């Protein structure tokens, strides 16, 4: 949990909205909630674990910031008909899509 929290809070910049004994930590995302947990819910971290996506206001600036923090990239920035995106990896090997929707 310590590594995951450091990544989501200090690298991605999420802010804790609720913390239940460091086994369930929630982050408020403008009316939505993203949570991380250490409770065993039948999921394995990493390649068989979670996949999440976050929309950012400035993809290039965000990517620059996380490159400076040596975050591993699974896929460099690429274009789709809907958005531009890149895929990074959290400390447990979960893939995180960072994207910016097209107007």
C-alpha positions in Angstrom: 0.0 0.0 0.0 2.9 2.4 0.8 4.3 2.1 -2.8 0.8 2.3 -4.4 -0.1 5.4 -2.3 3.2 7.1 -3.2 2.6 6.5 -6.9 -1.0 7.6 -7.0 -0.6 10.6 -4.7 2.9 11.9 -5.5 3.3 10.8 -9.1 -0.2 11.0 -10.4 -1.2 13.8 -8.0 -4.4 12.3 -6.6 -5.8 13.5 -3.3 -7.1 11.2 -0.6 -10.7 11.7 0.3 -11.1 8.7 2.6 -8.7 6.3 4.3 -9.9 3.2 6.1 -6.9 1.9 8.1 -4.7 2.0 5.1 -6.5 -1.1 3.6 -9.0 1.0 1.5 -7.9 4.4 0.3 -10.3 6.6 -1.8 -9.4 9.5 -4.1 -12.1 12.0 -5.2 -12.0 12.6 -8.9 -14.5 15.5 -9.5 -17.6 13.7 -8.4 -16.2 10.1 -9.0 -14.2 7.9 -6.7 -11.1 5.9 -7.5 -10.0 3.5 -4.7 -7.0 1.3 -4.0 -7.1 -1.6 -1.5 -5.0 -4.3 0.1 -8.0 -6.5 0.8 -8.0 -9.7 -1.2 -11.0 -9.5 -3.6 -9.8 -12.3 -5.9 -7.5 -10.0 -7.9 -3.8 -10.4 -8.5 -1.8 -7.1 -8.9 0.0 -6.7 -12.2 -0.7 -8.2 -15.5 -3.7 -10.1 -14.2 -4.9 -7.2 -12.0 -6.4 -3.8 -12.6 -6.5 -1.5 -15.6 -7.6 2.1 -15.0 -7.8 5.2 -17.2 -7.5 8.9 -16.3 -8.4 11.8 -18.5 -6.1 14.8 -18.0 -6.4 18.4 -19.2 -2.9 18.6 -20.8 -1.6 15.2 -21.9 1.8 16.5 -23.1 2.5 18.3 -19.8 1.4 15.4 -17.7 3.5 12.9 -19.7 6.5 15.2 -19.3 5.9 15.3 -15.5 5.8 11.6 -15.1 8.8 11.0 -17.4 10.8 13.2 -15.0 9.7 10.8 -12.2 10.9 7.7 -14.1 7.5 6.1 -14.4 7.7 3.1 -16.7 5.8 3.3 -20.0 4.0 0.3 -21.5 3.0 2.3 -24.6 4.2 5.7 -25.7 1.7 8.4 -26.8 -0.5 7.4 -29.7 -3.6 8.7 -31.4 -7.0 7.1 -31.6 -10.2 8.5 -33.2 -11.4 9.4 -29.7 -8.3 10.6 -27.9 -4.5 10.7 -27.5 -3.1 8.4 -24.9 -0.2 6.6 -23.3 -0.1 3.6 -21.0 2.1 3.6 -17.9 2.7 1.1 -15.1 2.1 1.5 -11.4 4.5 -0.2 -8.8 2.4 -3.4 -8.9 2.5 -3.7 -12.7 -1.1 -2.5 -13.2 -1.5 -0.6 -16.5 -2.8 2.9 -16.2 -4.0 4.7 -19.4 -3.4 8.5 -19.3 -5.5 10.2 -22.1 -7.0 13.4 -23.4 -10.3 13.2 -25.2 -10.6 15.0 -28.5 -12.9 18.0 -28.5 
